[in-house]
């Protein structure tokens, strides 16, 4: 269930990941034999190209100062940063005061890509005795990080029903008699009890709904300079005069509103759920709200089943391809979220496991080649509206799959492999660098 983490916007790979990397480095520097007196950070590749728009710089400072995304109060960020910038220093790890001047200690290297991954950040700590500690991290998508040279984390935990492909997943379901969602819940017992897993999933569901509600309540202009005005509240006021109806146009307007609200919150640096990333954070909450609001018989148990099923699908993309837009383009973010939501919705609407797999395949098949081209490096245009499209497409995919019997020509494994190949073939300017697409063909104004 590592696909779902509660953090802050605007980007899982460019904000959440660097904050975690900086926090980890701070702990290592504090544990060194000689106390640190200064830290320098170097951002490379995609982190440098779109870092300012994605708040990579501020996230790095916050991480060094001892903050983690899940514990950070978004409303406190401005005051924390103001103090660091005014004093020329920060409390490393929240404990030891060190000198830190942003202009010289946090450097961007947009023309340099490290070979291991396009999202790279290097830290160097200078100690009191003159020694140095250096570590390089890679933000690999969804807020996950890898430290260069670190031993591989344990990947072979003895889960009850192991799978690494959709074909294996379906086979395990047949063998066990479990649905896809129930199988994931059973596998989670390798780490925690079923009650603990359900409690975690409930917290994810509650955070998703809270983000929708807060996004609807806010007004004003999003930060960053594009002067993008929030639309969710006005849209809600227009739609709420009659409430969610079952005509297709009004249903999809509500779905679009729910996705829009989440991604406006994300763009503003609010609290969101990576699902599987921040840039695609609005798709699953919008489709889950669709289920809970408009599907007769919807329940808390159904919401859990939705999220367990979505997690299974997301795991396949993470194992067999990538959920990093710096590697895959937006097909690896909104495309994956659409696939996850489509399969999850098919599951709670009563679909068979093969229909669920078909829905997930349809959700990605029609997002193949989707580029990541944020204007100004900000997770706003086209990112916010792109989530509305992903949510609506997921619902369409689910109902298409439910009209069939689960048999289909293109498997989910085949479409994941196609996404991986497409991402590798995609030119770098279309993969979260803001060097191509809308990012260069629309004048910032």
C-alpha positions in Angstrom: 0.0 0.0 0.0 3.0 2.2 -0.4 1.2 3.7 -3.4 -0.7 5.9 -1.1 1.0 8.4 1.2 -0.4 11.6 2.7 1.9 14.5 2.1 1.9 18.0 0.6 1.9 19.5 -2.9 2.7 20.3 -5.6 4.7 17.2 -6.7 5.5 13.8 -5.3 8.7 13.4 -7.2 9.8 17.1 -7.0 8.5 18.1 -3.6 7.8 15.0 -1.4 10.8 13.0 -2.6 13.4 15.8 -2.2 12.0 16.6 1.3 12.4 13.0 2.3 15.9 12.8 0.8 16.9 16.0 2.7 15.5 14.7 5.9 17.4 11.5 5.5 20.6 13.2 4.8 20.2 15.5 7.8 19.9 12.5 10.1 23.1 11.0 8.6 25.0 14.2 8.9 24.0 14.5 12.6 25.1 10.9 13.2 28.6 11.6 11.8 31.6 11.6 14.1 32.2 15.3 13.7 29.3 17.8 14.0 28.2 19.4 10.7 28.6 23.2 10.3 27.3 23.6 6.7 25.3 21.8 4.0 25.3 22.3 0.3 22.7 20.8 -2.1 22.9 20.3 -5.8 19.8 19.6 -7.9 20.2 17.9 -11.3 18.2 17.2 -14.4 14.4 17.4 -14.1 14.7 18.5 -10.4 16.7 21.5 -11.6 14.7 22.3 -14.8 11.3 22.4 -13.0 12.4 22.6 -9.4 11.4 26.2 -8.6 7.9 25.6 -10.1 7.6 22.3 -8.2 8.9 23.8 -4.9 11.9 21.5 -4.9 14.0 24.2 -3.4 11.7 24.9 -0.5 11.0 21.2 0.1 14.8 20.6 0.3 15.2 23.3 2.9 12.2 22.0 4.9 13.6 18.5 4.8 17.0 19.6 6.0 15.3 21.5 8.9 13.8 18.2 10.1 10.4 18.2 8.4 8.7 15.3 6.6 5.7 15.7 4.2 3.3 13.7 6.4 4.1 15.9 9.5 4.3 19.3 7.9 1.6 21.8 8.3 1.2 23.5 4.9 0.1 26.7 6.6 3.4 26.9 8.6 5.7 26.7 5.5 5.9 30.4 4.8 7.1 31.3 8.3 9.6 28.4 8.4 11.2 29.5 5.1 11.1 33.2 6.1 13.2 32.5 9.2 15.8 30.4 7.3 16.2 33.1 4.6 16.3 36.0 7.1 18.9 34.4 9.4 21.1 32.6 6.9 20.9 29.4 8.9 18.6 26.5 9.7 18.3 23.8 12.4 19.7 20.7 10.7 17.3 17.9 11.4 15.4 20.3 13.7 18.3 20.1 16.2 21.7 21.6 15.3 21.9 25.2 14.0 24.1 25.4 10.8 24.9 28.1 8.3 22.7 27.9 5.2 22.6 30.6 2.5 20.2 29.6 -0.2 21.9 31.4 -3.0 25.2 29.6 -2.5 24.1 26.4 -0.8 21.2 25.3 -3.0 22.3 25.1 -6.6 20.4 24.2 -9.8 22.2 22.2 -12.6 19.5 22.0 -15.4 21.9 20.8 -18.1 23.4 18.0 -16.1 21.5 14.7 -15.9 23.0 11.9 -13.7 22.9 8.6 -15.5 20.9 6.7 -12.9 17.8 8.8 -13.0 16.6 12.2 -14.2 15.6 13.3 -10.7 18.8 13.6 -8.8 19.9 15.6 -5.7 23.4 15.6 -4.1 24.1 16.8 -0.6 27.5 17.6 0.9 27.9 18.3 4.6 31.1 20.0 5.9 31.9 19.0 9.5 33.7 21.0 12.2 36.9 19.0 11.7 36.9 19.7 7.9 35.7 16.3 6.8 32.8 15.9 4.4 29.9 13.6 4.1 28.4 13.3 0.6 25.3 11.4 -0.5 23.3 11.3 -3.8 19.6 10.6 -3.9 17.1 9.9 -6.7 13.4 10.7 -6.5 11.9 7.9 -8.4 8.2 8.8 -8.4 5.3 8.8 -5.9 7.6 10.4 -3.3 9.9 7.3 -3.1 13.6 7.9 -2.9 16.7 5.8 -3.5 20.2 6.6 -2.1 23.1 5.9 -4.4 25.1 3.0 -3.1 22.6 1.9 -0.5 21.9 -1.8 -0.3 18.7 -2.9 -2.1 15.8 -2.9 0.2 14.1 -6.1 1.0 11.8 -7.0 -1.9 11.1 -10.7 -1.1 8.9 -10.3 2.0 6.9 -13.5 2.2 3.5 -12.3 1.2 0.7 -14.9 1.1 -0.1 -14.5 -2.6 2.9 -13.1 -4.5 2.5 -11.6 -8.0 4.6 -9.5 -10.4 2.3 -9.3 -13.4 -1.4 -9.1 -14.1 -1.4 -12.6 -15.4 0.1 -13.8 -12.1 -2.3 -11.7 -10.2 -5.3 -13.2 -11.9 -3.9 -16.7 -11.4 -3.4 -16.1 -7.7 -7.0 -14.9 -7.5 -8.3 -18.1 -9.1 -6.1 -20.2 -6.8 -7.2 -18.4 -3.7 -10.8 -17.7 -4.5 -10.1 -14.0 -3.5 -10.9 -10.9 -5.5 -8.0 -8.6 -6.5 -8.7 -6.2 -3.7 -9.1 -9.0 -1.1 -5.9 -10.6 -2.2 -4.0 -7.3 -1.6 -5.5 -7.0 1.8 -4.4 -10.5 2.6 -0.9 -9.8 1.4 -0.7 -6.8 3.7 -0.8 -9.2 6.6 3.0 -9.6 6.0 3.4 -6.2 7.6 0.3 -5.5 9.8 -3.0 -6.9 10.9 -6.1 -6.7 8.7 -7.6 -4.2 11.1 -4.5 -2.0 10.9 -4.6 -2.2 7.1 -8.3 -1.2 7.1 -7.5 1.7 9.4 -4.8 2.9 7.1 -7.0 2.7 4.0 -9.8 4.5 5.9 -7.3 7.3 6.7 -6.4 7.5 3.0 -10.1 7.7 2.0 -10.7 10.4 4.6 -7.7 12.5 3.5 -8.9 12.3 -0.1 -12.3 13.5 0.8 -10.9 16.2 3.1 -8.8 17.5 0.2 -11.8 17.6 -2.1 -13.8 19.6 0.5 -11.0 22.0 1.3 -10.3 22.6 -2.4 -14.0 23.4 -2.9 -13.9 25.9 0.0 -10.9 27.9 -1.2 -10.8 30.9 -3.6 -8.1 33.1 -5.1 -5.1 32.8 -7.3 -2.7 29.9 -7.2 0.9 30.7 -6.4 3.7 30.7 -9.0 3.1 33.7 -11.4 0.8 32.2 -14.0 -2.1 33.9 -12.2 -4.3 30.8 -12.5 -7.5 31.4 -10.6 -9.1 28.6 -8.6 -12.4 27.5 -10.2 -13.6 24.7 -7.9 -15.7 26.9 -5.5 -17.5 28.8 -8.3 -18.1 25.5 -10.1 -19.5 24.0 -6.9 -21.8 26.9 -6.3 -23.2 26.6 -9.8 -23.7 22.8 -9.7 -25.0 22.6 -6.1 -28.2 24.5 -6.9 -29.6 21.1 -8.1 -27.2 18.6 -6.5 -25.5 15.7 -8.3 -27.9 14.4 -10.9 -27.7 11.3 -13.0 -27.7 12.9 -16.5 -24.3 12.2 -18.0 -23.3 15.8 -18.5 -24.0 16.8 -14.8 -22.4 13.7 -13.5 -19.2 14.3 -15.3 -19.3 18.0 -14.2 -19.4 16.8 -10.6 -16.5 14.4 -11.2 -14.5 17.1 -12.9 -15.2 19.4 -9.9 -13.9 16.8 -7.4 -10.7 16.3 -9.4 -10.3 20.0 -10.0 -10.6 20.7 -6.3 -7.9 18.2 -5.3 -5.4 19.4 -7.9 -5.9 23.1 -7.1 -5.1 22.2 -3.5 -2.0 20.3 -4.7 -0.9 23.3 -6.8 -1.3 25.5 -3.7 0.9 23.2 -1.6 -1.9 21.8 0.4 -2.3 18.3 1.9 -3.0 15.6 -0.7 -2.7 11.9 -1.1 -0.1 10.6 -3.6 -2.3 8.4 -5.7 0.1 7.3 -7.2 1.7 10.8 -7.5 0.8 14.3 -6.5 0.5 15.4 -10.1 -2.3 12.8 -10.6 -3.7 13.1 -7.1 -7.2 14.1 -8.2 -8.2 11.1 -10.3 -8.8 8.5 -7.6 -10.5 10.8 -5.1 -12.9 12.0 -7.8 -13.8 8.5 -9.0 -14.1 7.3 -5.3 -16.4 10.3 -4.6 -18.4 9.3 -7.7 -18.8 5.8 -6.3 -19.7 7.0 -2.8 -22.1 9.8 -4.0 -23.8 8.3 -7.0 -23.7 4.5 -6.8 -26.6 2.9 -4.9 -25.4 0.7 -2.1 -22.0 2.4 -1.8 -20.3 1.7 1.6 -17.2 2.2 3.6 -16.3 -1.4 2.9 -16.7 -0.7 -0.8 -14.4 2.3 -0.5 -11.8 0.0 1.1 -12.2 -2.5 -1.7 -11.8 0.3 -4.2 -8.5 1.4 -2.7 -7.1 -2.1 -2.3 -7.9 -2.9 -5.9 -6.4 0.4 -7.1 -3.2 -0.4 -5.1 -2.8 -3.8 -6.8 -3.0 -2.1 -10.3 -0.6 0.6 -9.2 1.9 -1.9 -7.9 2.1 -3.5 -11.4 3.0 -0.2 -13.0 5.6 0.5 -10.3 7.2 -3.0 -10.7 7.1 -3.3 -14.4 7.5 0.3 -15.6 7.6 3.5 -13.6 5.2 6.1 -12.1 7.8 8.9 -12.6 6.9 11.6 -15.1 10.6 12.4 -15.5 10.9 8.8 -16.9 7.5 8.2 -18.5 5.8 11.5 -19.2 2.3 12.1 -17.8 1.2 8.6 -19.0 3.1 7.5 -15.9 1.1 9.8 -13.6 -2.4 10.6 -14.9 -2.4 7.5 -17.1 -1.5 5.2 -14.3 -4.0 6.9 -12.0 -6.7 6.5 -14.6 -5.9 2.9 -15.0 -6.0 2.3 -11.2 -9.3 4.2 -10.8 -10.9 2.4 -13.8 -10.1 -1.0 -12.4 -11.1 0.0 -8.8 -14.4 1.3 -10.0 -15.1 -1.8 -12.0 -14.4 -3.9 -8.9 -16.9 -2.0 -6.6 -19.5 -2.0 -9.4 -19.5 -5.8 -9.2 -17.1 -6.6 -12.0 -15.1 -9.9 -12.2 -11.4 -9.9 -11.8 -11.0 -10.2 -15.6 -13.3 -7.2 -16.1 -11.3 -5.3 -13.5 -8.1 -6.1 -15.4 -9.8 -5.1 -18.7 -10.9 -1.7 -17.2 -7.4 -1.0 -16.0 -6.0 -1.8 -19.4 -8.5 0.4 -21.2 -7.7 3.2 -18.8 -4.0 3.2 -19.8 -4.5 2.2 -23.5 -6.0 5.6 -24.2 -3.4 7.6 -22.2 -0.4 6.1 -24.0 2.0 8.8 -25.1 0.6 11.4 -22.7 3.4 14.0 -22.2 4.4 16.0 -19.2 4.8 19.6 -20.2 3.8 21.9 -17.3 3.9 25.6 -18.3 6.4 27.4 -16.2 7.3 24.2 -14.4 4.2 24.6 -12.3 1.8 21.8 -11.6 -1.1 23.9 -12.9 -1.5 24.0 -16.7 -2.3 21.5 -18.1 -2.0 19.4 -15.0 -5.1 20.4 -13.1 -7.5 19.9 -16.0 -5.7 16.8 -17.0 -6.9 15.1 -13.8 -10.5 15.9 -14.7 -10.0 14.1 -18.0 -8.3 11.2 -16.3 -11.2 10.8 -13.9 -13.9 10.9 -16.5 -12.0 8.5 -18.7 -11.6 6.1 -15.8 -15.4 6.0 -15.3 -15.9 5.4 -19.0 -13.3 2.6 -19.0 -14.9 0.9 -16.1 -18.4 0.8 -17.7 -17.0 -0.3 -21.0 -15.3 -3.2 -19.3 -18.5 -4.1 -17.4 -20.3 -4.4 -20.7 -18.0 -7.1 -21.8 -17.2 -10.6 -20.3 -13.6 -9.9 -19.4 -12.1 -11.3 -22.6 -10.0 -8.8 -24.5 -7.1 -8.7 -27.0 -4.7 -6.4 -25.2 -3.7 -7.5 -21.7 -2.8 -5.2 -18.8 0.7 -6.6 -18.9 1.0 -5.7 -22.6 -0.2 -2.2 -22.1 2.1 -1.6 -19.2 5.1 -2.8 -21.3 3.9 -0.6 -24.1 3.8 2.4 -21.7 7.4 1.6 -20.6 8.7 1.4 -24.1 6.8 4.6 -25.1 8.3 6.4 -22.1 11.8 5.3 -23.0 11.3 6.4 -26.6 9.8 9.8 -25.6 12.1 12.7 -26.0 13.3 14.2 -22.7 11.6 17.6 -23.4 8.3 15.9 -23.0 9.1 14.3 -19.7 8.8 16.8 -16.8 11.5 19.2 -18.1 9.2 22.0 -19.3 11.3 22.1 -22.5 8.6 21.0 -24.9 4.9 20.9 -25.6 2.6 23.4 -24.0 5.5 24.6 -21.8 7.2 26.3 -24.8 4.2 26.9 -27.1 2.2 29.0 -24.7 3.4 32.4 -23.6 3.5 32.8 -19.9 1.3 35.8 -19.0 
